[in-house]
Amino acid sequence: MKTIPVNLAAHIATKRTTLATALKVTREDGTVYGWTTHDINDPVDNGDGGGEVTYLANPGLKVTAIQIASGAAVGNLELTTLHDGTVFTTGDILGGKWRNAAFSIFRYNYDALADGVEWILAGTLGEFSLRKNTVIIELRDLRQYLQQTVGSASSKTCRARLGDSLCTVSLVGSPGFYTVTGTLDSVTSQQIFRDSTRTEAADFFGEGTFEFTSGANAGQKVRVKEYAADGTFTLWGQMFGTVDGTETYEAVAGCRKRIDEDCIAKFDNVLNFQGEPHRKGIDDLTKSPKADV
């Protein structure tokens, strides 16, 4: 059951309130942002252990009516704020910096900040819609996790992620040599660039990750679509920051989740393969029986 601090509850009961709604967002890189519907900035400690945060009146905050459904159903909620390129930049959004960022929403008395807060909702950021002057962000209730599948289903390809606890392949250190660093020396486009000093075989980094560690795209991590033996990386999407061909990077080998080409030949890790590659397909399971001749 939700509880409201005594002083704040007494203020709400007067029906002549000075309440504001605040939104706190914590990205996975640890960066914290705060916004308020009040017309001035307010320093508030909401009691979540993160200490005092200054909640900004600009670039503005508008939250749709909060609908909290009964049971495990998830209500609809969106955040609309000014798209001025200062906080929600196109490169950061499409580059994944805001992916899975945690949010919390609460109300407080801006004339008595010490009265405490009333918690309303918490969850993670969902889809972003970029418009000419605004950005609209889907706010996903924590109950959405209750609607996700728990456990794994049978599959012919591996269900593990390269380097996780099921896979066990070491991506860094000895004997894991699958994470490398380097410097680009040429660029074909915002999607294709090259490090001619690379010596790995073709497709070594295919379906792996490529992260810029310098330049306009520093911190952006993207998937590799193709890798050629001459050191050419082709990404799944174009970078929004300029790539001038001199950036440093970190690349991690890729796994296409195949038992022969990847788990055996590339990683020598077949005992940890998390798939059923030899199971019969649906056609074999449903075809009509035949009498033995």
C-alpha positions as CSV (number, residue, x, y, z in Angstrom):
1,M,0.0,0.0,0.0
2,K,1.3,3.5,-0.9
3,T,2.0,5.8,2.0
4,I,2.2,9.6,1.9
5,P,4.3,11.5,4.4
6,V,2.1,13.1,7.1
7,N,3.0,16.7,6.3
8,L,2.4,16.2,2.6
9,A,-0.9,14.4,3.2
10,A,-2.1,17.2,5.4
11,H,-1.2,19.7,2.7
12,I,-3.1,17.7,0.0
13,A,-6.1,17.5,2.4
14,T,-6.4,21.4,2.4
15,K,-7.4,21.3,-1.3
16,R,-5.4,24.5,-1.8
17,T,-2.3,22.9,-2.9
18,T,1.1,24.0,-4.2
19,L,2.0,20.6,-5.8
20,A,4.3,19.9,-8.7
21,T,5.1,16.6,-10.5
22,A,8.7,15.6,-11.0
23,L,10.4,13.1,-13.2
24,K,13.8,11.6,-12.5
25,V,15.7,9.6,-15.1
26,T,18.8,7.6,-14.5
27,R,20.6,6.3,-17.6
28,E,22.6,3.0,-17.5
29,D,25.8,5.1,-17.7
30,G,24.9,6.6,-14.3
31,T,23.9,10.1,-15.6
32,V,20.9,11.5,-13.7
33,Y,18.4,14.0,-15.1
34,G,15.4,15.6,-13.4
35,W,12.5,17.8,-14.6
36,T,9.6,19.4,-12.9
37,T,6.2,20.9,-13.9
38,H,7.0,23.8,-11.5
39,D,8.0,27.0,-13.2
40,I,11.3,27.3,-11.4
41,N,14.1,24.7,-10.6
42,D,13.6,22.8,-7.3
43,P,16.3,20.9,-5.4
44,V,14.5,17.8,-4.0
45,D,15.7,14.6,-2.2
46,N,13.0,12.1,-3.1
47,G,14.4,9.5,-0.6
48,D,15.5,6.9,-3.1
49,G,19.1,7.0,-1.8
50,G,20.4,9.0,-4.7
51,G,20.6,12.3,-2.7
52,E,19.4,15.7,-3.7
53,V,18.7,16.4,-7.4
54,T,17.9,19.7,-9.0
55,Y,14.7,19.3,-11.0
56,L,14.7,21.6,-14.0
57,A,11.8,23.8,-15.2
58,N,13.3,24.0,-18.6
59,P,13.1,22.6,-21.3
60,G,9.7,21.9,-19.9
61,L,7.8,18.8,-18.8
62,K,4.4,17.5,-19.8
63,V,3.2,14.1,-18.6
64,T,0.0,12.6,-19.9
65,A,-2.7,11.6,-17.4
66,I,-1.4,8.6,-15.5
67,Q,-3.6,5.5,-15.9
68,I,-2.9,2.8,-13.3
69,A,-4.8,-0.3,-14.3
70,S,-5.8,-3.1,-11.9
71,G,-4.0,-6.4,-11.7
72,A,-0.9,-6.8,-13.9
73,A,-2.2,-4.7,-16.8
74,V,0.1,-1.8,-17.8
75,G,-1.2,1.7,-18.1
76,N,-0.3,4.1,-20.9
77,L,2.0,7.0,-20.1
78,E,4.1,9.4,-22.3
79,L,6.5,12.2,-21.6
80,T,6.6,15.2,-23.9
81,T,9.4,17.7,-23.7
82,L,11.1,20.3,-25.9
83,H,13.3,18.9,-28.6
84,D,16.0,21.6,-28.6
85,G,19.1,19.2,-29.0
86,T,20.4,20.0,-25.5
87,V,19.4,16.8,-23.7
88,F,17.7,14.3,-26.0
89,T,20.0,14.5,-29.0
90,T,19.3,12.4,-32.1
91,G,22.7,10.7,-31.9
92,D,22.3,9.7,-28.3
93,I,18.7,8.4,-28.8
94,L,19.5,6.3,-31.9
95,G,22.9,5.4,-30.4
96,G,21.2,3.7,-27.5
97,K,22.4,6.0,-24.6
98,W,18.8,6.3,-23.3
99,R,17.9,2.6,-23.8
100,N,16.5,1.0,-20.6
101,A,17.0,4.2,-18.6
102,A,15.2,4.0,-15.2
103,F,12.6,6.6,-14.4
104,S,10.5,7.6,-11.3
105,I,7.6,10.1,-11.0
106,F,6.5,11.7,-7.8
107,R,4.6,14.7,-6.5
108,Y,5.9,17.2,-3.9
109,N,5.0,20.5,-2.3
110,Y,7.2,23.2,-3.9
111,D,6.5,25.6,-1.1
112,A,7.7,23.0,1.5
113,L,10.3,20.7,0.0
114,A,11.0,19.0,3.3
115,D,7.4,17.6,3.5
116,G,8.5,14.6,1.5
117,V,7.2,13.1,-1.8
118,E,4.2,11.0,-3.0
119,W,5.4,8.3,-5.3
120,I,3.3,7.8,-8.4
121,L,5.1,5.5,-10.9
122,A,8.5,3.9,-11.7
123,G,9.8,1.9,-14.7
124,T,12.0,2.3,-17.7
125,L,12.0,4.4,-20.9
126,G,10.6,2.9,-24.0
127,E,10.2,4.1,-27.5
128,F,11.2,7.6,-28.6
129,S,9.3,9.7,-31.2
130,L,11.3,12.6,-32.6
131,R,9.3,15.5,-33.9
132,K,10.2,19.0,-35.2
133,N,10.0,20.8,-31.9
134,T,9.2,18.0,-29.3
135,V,10.3,14.6,-28.3
136,I,7.7,12.1,-27.0
137,I,9.0,9.2,-24.8
138,E,7.1,6.1,-23.8
139,L,7.3,5.4,-20.1
140,R,7.0,1.7,-19.3
141,D,5.5,0.7,-16.0
142,L,7.6,-1.9,-14.0
143,R,4.6,-4.3,-14.4
144,Q,5.5,-4.7,-18.0
145,Y,8.2,-7.2,-16.9
146,L,5.3,-9.4,-15.7
147,Q,4.1,-9.6,-19.3
148,Q,7.4,-10.9,-20.7
149,T,8.2,-14.6,-21.3
150,V,10.1,-16.3,-18.5
151,G,12.4,-19.1,-19.4
152,S,13.8,-20.2,-22.8
153,A,12.2,-22.0,-25.7
154,S,13.7,-24.6,-27.9
155,S,15.7,-23.3,-30.9
156,K,18.1,-24.6,-33.5
157,T,20.4,-21.6,-32.9
158,C,22.2,-20.8,-29.7
159,R,20.1,-18.8,-27.1
160,A,23.1,-17.6,-25.2
161,R,24.8,-14.2,-25.7
162,L,28.5,-14.4,-26.5
163,G,30.4,-14.0,-23.2
164,D,27.5,-14.4,-20.8
165,S,27.2,-17.0,-18.0
166,L,25.7,-19.6,-20.3
167,C,28.2,-19.1,-23.0
168,T,31.2,-18.7,-20.7
169,V,33.6,-17.6,-23.5
170,S,36.0,-15.0,-22.1
171,L,35.9,-11.8,-24.2
172,V,38.9,-10.1,-22.5
173,G,42.2,-11.3,-21.1
174,S,43.9,-14.6,-21.7
175,P,42.7,-16.9,-23.3
176,G,40.0,-14.6,-24.5
177,F,41.4,-12.4,-27.3
178,Y,38.0,-11.5,-28.8
179,T,38.0,-7.8,-27.7
180,V,40.4,-5.5,-29.6
181,T,41.2,-1.8,-29.9
182,G,42.5,0.2,-32.8
183,T,42.4,3.4,-34.8
184,L,40.6,3.9,-38.1
185,D,42.6,5.1,-41.1
186,S,40.0,5.6,-43.8
187,V,36.2,6.1,-44.1
188,T,33.9,5.3,-47.0
189,S,30.6,6.5,-45.4
190,Q,29.0,7.1,-42.1
191,Q,28.4,3.3,-42.0
192,I,31.6,1.8,-43.6
193,F,35.1,2.5,-42.4
194,R,38.4,0.7,-42.2
195,D,41.4,-0.1,-40.0
196,S,44.0,-1.5,-42.4
197,T,46.1,-2.9,-39.6
198,R,43.5,-5.5,-38.6
199,T,44.5,-9.1,-39.3
200,E,41.4,-11.1,-38.3
201,A,39.7,-13.3,-40.8
202,A,36.6,-12.2,-42.8
203,D,33.4,-12.1,-40.7
204,F,35.3,-12.3,-37.4
205,F,33.4,-9.2,-36.1
206,G,30.2,-10.0,-37.9
207,E,27.2,-9.6,-35.5
208,G,29.7,-8.3,-32.9
209,T,29.9,-4.8,-31.5
210,F,31.8,-1.7,-32.5
211,E,32.2,1.2,-30.0
212,F,33.8,4.5,-30.8
213,T,36.2,5.7,-28.0
214,S,37.0,9.1,-29.5
215,G,35.5,11.6,-32.0
216,A,32.0,12.8,-32.5
217,N,30.5,9.4,-31.8
218,A,32.5,8.6,-28.6
219,G,30.5,6.2,-26.4
220,Q,28.3,5.0,-29.2
221,K,28.1,1.2,-29.5
222,V,26.6,-0.4,-32.5
223,R,26.3,-3.9,-34.1
224,V,28.6,-4.9,-36.9
225,K,26.8,-6.1,-40.1
226,E,29.8,-7.3,-42.0
227,Y,33.6,-7.4,-41.5
228,A,36.0,-7.9,-44.4
229,A,39.5,-9.4,-44.1
230,D,41.1,-6.0,-45.1
231,G,39.8,-4.4,-41.9
232,T,36.6,-2.9,-43.2
233,F,33.7,-2.6,-40.8
234,T,30.1,-2.2,-42.1
235,L,27.6,-1.3,-39.4
236,W,23.9,-2.0,-39.3
237,G,23.1,1.7,-39.4
238,Q,24.7,5.0,-40.2
239,M,26.3,7.1,-37.4
240,F,24.8,10.5,-36.8
241,G,28.1,12.1,-35.6
242,T,30.7,12.7,-38.3
243,V,33.2,9.9,-38.8
244,D,36.4,11.3,-40.2
245,G,38.4,8.1,-40.3
246,T,40.9,8.9,-37.5
247,E,38.8,7.7,-34.5
248,T,39.9,5.1,-31.9
249,Y,37.5,2.2,-31.2
250,E,36.9,-1.0,-29.4
251,A,35.5,-4.0,-31.3
252,V,34.2,-7.3,-29.9
253,A,34.0,-10.5,-32.0
254,G,30.6,-11.6,-33.2
255,C,28.7,-14.8,-33.0
256,R,26.0,-15.8,-35.5
257,K,24.9,-18.5,-33.0
258,R,25.6,-21.5,-35.4
259,I,27.0,-24.7,-33.9
260,D,29.5,-25.6,-36.6
261,E,30.8,-22.3,-37.9
262,D,30.7,-20.4,-34.6
263,C,30.6,-22.6,-31.5
264,I,33.0,-25.3,-32.8
265,A,35.2,-23.7,-35.4
266,K,35.5,-20.1,-34.1
267,F,35.1,-20.4,-30.3
268,D,35.8,-24.1,-29.5
269,N,32.9,-23.9,-27.1
270,V,30.5,-26.6,-28.3
271,L,29.8,-28.0,-24.8
272,N,28.1,-24.8,-23.8
273,F,26.0,-24.5,-27.0
274,Q,22.5,-23.4,-25.9
275,G,20.4,-24.8,-28.8
276,E,19.0,-27.9,-30.3
277,P,20.5,-27.9,-33.9
278,H,19.6,-31.5,-34.7
279,R,15.9,-31.4,-33.7
280,K,13.3,-32.2,-36.3
281,G,11.5,-29.4,-38.0
282,I,7.7,-28.9,-38.0
283,D,7.5,-30.5,-41.5
284,D,9.1,-33.7,-40.2
285,L,6.9,-33.7,-37.1
286,T,3.6,-33.3,-38.9
287,K,4.2,-35.3,-42.1
288,S,2.1,-38.4,-42.7
289,P,3.7,-41.7,-41.6
290,K,5.0,-44.1,-44.1
291,A,5.0,-47.9,-43.9
292,D,8.5,-49.5,-43.9
293,V,9.2,-51.4,-47.2
